[in-house]
């Protein structure tokens, strides 16, 4: 296993976007009271930033006005387009920062009746206006991994010269692999010193792995959502990323109160009317379930660490030893009770 100095030396924080990307999940429709509860859970866990939607939507703007009044919370950032109306309404809503999404797609620029030079001039005005209002600013390019890299770099360098807080890159289609991440990030870091934020979709099941590869290769901030919910197959799950952080560097993970993660993700699952996915460690029934005879034998005789990379109690969950099945071997009820008495369920 690699040392933390090789993997997380660039890491600065988590930007949770459950209230923006997560709202794009098919079954999401968060009421204001649910949004407040989500912010409180994320604050309790200790995520570093929270991203919300675009205040050009009346209902979103009204909710933002309420959310920013919550005490003892992380900074709340609004995801907006490179448009004057968006920045004005973001400022009006009382937000702490803006995440400005840009396009370098010639077809989209043409549809907006803009040349790239005009688009960059609009971006300059929006960045300066945000900064004049003491807002944190990130500039990203949509679908960076499919975009024209030379043009995207122009946007990034232009933004860096204006001293934005972060540059954002997204794998919007969810098809990038770890070697793509390493190659692109290494190249970006030759030209950019500004913090880099990454946003990975999970269509090929690589979102968490890609986030770790990105941090190792020079990125600083990772976008997550509770349960990993989002458009299509979602993005990097908060619980899974925090688990990786805990395994590779328990010291950095002490910044976060991991014991609330299971409760937070199960609460969100209730909001959307779905079960916590069986393959997440926050699933209370299966996240730490052991059934195979060889596993049960090892746990009973050598302790939980033989088949648990993380103790379930770290994330506020419990373990289950499943016996009496055709594959559970000789483990019986008494053996399981003795195990729980010695090691506990968490």
N, C-alpha and C positions, 0 to 999 in steps of 0.2 A: 504494500500500500504506500502511495506516495506521501511525502511529508506535506504539511500545510503550506510550507514556504514555496512548494512547487505548484500548488493549486489555488489557494485562496489569498495569496498575498495582495491581490488587487481588489479584493472584495470590499465594498462600502455599505451595501444595504439592499433591502427588499422594497420594491414598490408594488403594493398589492392593488390589483385592479378588478377585484370582485364587483365593485359598483360601476364599472365601465365595461370591461371585457366580459365579466361574468353576467352582466345584464343582457348580453347578446346570446346567451344560452337559450335554447328553444323554450324551456319551461320556466325561465326567470321572469318574475314580475314583482319586484320588491316594493312594498308599501313604504311610506316614510318611516313608520315605526320599525320596520324590518331593517331599513337602511341604517337607522340610528343604532340598532342592536349590532349590526355588522361592524360599524365603525368602533363601537365599544369593545367588541371581541378582538378586532385587529389591534386596537390600542392596548388591550390587556396583554396580548401576545407580544406586542412591541415592534410590529413592522415599522419600517423607517419612513415610508410615505404611503398615502392612499390616493388612488386615482379615481376620479368620477367622470361622468359624461360631459357633453357639451351644453353649456347654458343657453345656447340659442333655442333649445327646446324649453318651452315655458315651465313644464312640470319639473324638469331637471334643475332649472335655475332656482325654482322655489325650494326644492329639496336641498340644494347646495347651501342656500342662505341659512337653512336650519342646521345642516350638518356642521358648518364651520363654527357654530356656537357651542358645540360639544367641548367641554373642558378636557384638558390633559390628553390630547389626541396628537397623532403625527400631523405633519403638514398635509393638507389636502390639495391635490393638483387636478386641474381640469383638462381633459383631452379635447383640443380644438383644432379647427382647420386654419390654414394660413389666410384668414380673412379678417378684415377690419371689424366687421360686426361681431365676430366671435370673441376677439380680444376685448372689445368694449363691454360686452355682456359678462365676460369672465371677471373683469375688474369690478364691475357693478355688483357681482354676486358675493364679493368678499373672499374669493379664493386665495390660497397661499402661493399658487404657481400655475403655470400653463405648460402643457405638453403639446407643442405645435406640430401637427402632422402635415408633411409636405409630399407632393408628388413630383416625380421627374419623368412621368409618362407623357410623351409628346402628344398622344391622342387626348389626354385629359387637359393638358395645357391649352391645346387648340380649342377644346370645347369651352374653356373659360375665356377664350379670346385673349390669351396672354402668351408673350414670348418669355423664355426663361429669365432674361434680364429684368423684365417687368415683375415677374413672380418673385425674384430675389429682392427687388426693391420693396415690394409689399412686405416681404419677410423682415427686411431690415426695420421698417417702420413698426411692425408688430412687436419685434424683439425689444426695440428701444422703448416703446410705450409700456410694455410689461415691466421692463427694468426700472423705468421712471416711477412706476407704481410699486416698486420693491417686491415684484413677483419673481419666484424661481422660474427658470426657463429651460425647457428641453426642446430640441428640434430633431425630428425623425423623418426618415424617408420610408414611405410605404413599400412593403415587400422588397426590402433591400437586396435580398438574395436573388431576385429575378430582375432587378432594375439595372439600368445602365450605370455601372460602377463609377465611371469617369464623371458623369453628370451628378450622381449622388455625392461624390467627393467634393464637387464644387459647392453644393449646398452645405455640406459639413464644414468645410474650410471657411466658407463665408460666415457661418454661424459661430465658429470658433473665434474668428477675428472680432466678433461682437461680444465675446466673452459670455456665451450662454453657459448654464450650469452643466448640461449634459447633452450628448449626441445620442439619438436612439436608433437602433437597427432592429428590424423585425423580419422574422421568417413567416410571412403572412400565409403562405401556402402550406407550411409545416412539412416541407420536403428536404430541408437542409440536413446534412449529416455532420458528425463531429469533425471529420476532416475538412469539410467546407468551412465550418466555424473557425477552426484553427488557422486556415489559410487566409480567410477574409480579415479576421481580427488582427493577425500579425501584420498584414498589409496596412490596415487602417492605422495601427499604432506607429507606423513609420511617419505618418503625416499629422496625426492628431494627438494632442496632449490632454484635451478635454475629457472629462469622465464619459464613459460609454455605458448606456443602458441597453439591455437586450430583452427581446420579447419573442418567445418561441411557441409556435403552435404545435400541436401534438398529433397531427394526422398520421405520422408513421411511428408514433410512440417514442419519439426522441427528445421531447421538450425538456425533461430534467437533465438528461445527459448532455444535451446541447448547452444548457445554461451553465453547467459545470465546466464544460470545454471552453465556453466563452470567457468565464472568469479566469480560468487558467491561462488563456491567451491574451488577456489584457483588458477585458470588460470589468466594470465596477458595480453595476446595479442590475438586478434581475426582477422582471415582472412576474407576478404570481397571481393566482386566484385560489380561494378556498375550494377544495375538491378538484381544482383544475378546470372549472367550468368556463365556457366561452363559446365563441363561434365554432361550429362543427364539433371537432374532437377536443376543443379547449386548448389550454396552454399549460405551462408548468404549474403543478399543484403546490400550494404553500407547504402542505405537510411533507410531501416528498422532498422538496428542496431543503426544508429545515432538517429532515432526517439525514440527508447527505452532508449538510453543514455540521451536524452533530457528530457524525461518524468521522469525517475528515478533520474536523477541528472543534472539539468540544469547548475549547476556550472561547472562540468567536461565538459559538451558539449560546453562550451564557448571556449574551445581550438580549435573548428572547426568552419569554416565559412559555416553554414548550408544553408545560402541563395543561395548558388551556386549548391546545390545538384540536384534540379529539372532540371536545365539547363544541368548539366553534364549527368544525366541519359537520358534525351531526346536527347541529342547530340549523345550519344552512341547508342540509339535505331535507330537513323537515319543511323549510320554507318553500322549496321547489317541488315538494311532494315525491322525492326520490330516495332510494336507499344510498348510503355511502357505498361507492364502488367496492366490490369485494377485494380488489387488489390494492387498496389503500390501507396503510397501517392504522388509519383512524376508524376503520370498520370495526365496530365493537364485537361482532360475532366471529369475524374471520381474520382480522389484521394480525393477531398473534395466536392463531389456532394451530394445534399440532395433532396429527392423526396417524401418520405412518408409524408402524411398529419400531423401525430403526430410529426414528426421531424421538419417539416417546422413551425408548430405552436409554438413549443418550441423555435426554433431559433429566430423567429420574436418577441416573447413575453419575452423571458428570456436571449437572447444573444447566440452567437455562441458556447460558452464553454459548453452548454448543450449537444451538440452532436459532438464536435470536441476536441479530446484529445490534439491536437496541432493546433495552428493557422497556416493556410496555408502559410502565409507570412514568417514564420520562415524558411521554406524550399524553398522559392521563388516560391510558387505556388499560385493559386487563388481558391476561392470557387464558386460553382454554385448552385443556388436554382432553382429547376426544378418544374414548376407549369403547370396547365392546363391538367394534366393527370387524369386518373380514380382513382388514389390513392393519389392525391396531396391535397385533401380536399378543403377548401375555400380560400387558398392562391392564390392571383391573381397578375397580373403584377404590379399594383400600390404598393401592399404590399411588393413585392420583391424590387422594386425601392427604397421604403422608407427604407427597411432593408439595402440595399447597401449604401444608403446615410448616414445612422447612423453608420454602422460597417465596410463598405468597402468590397472589394472582397478578401482582403488578411489579 
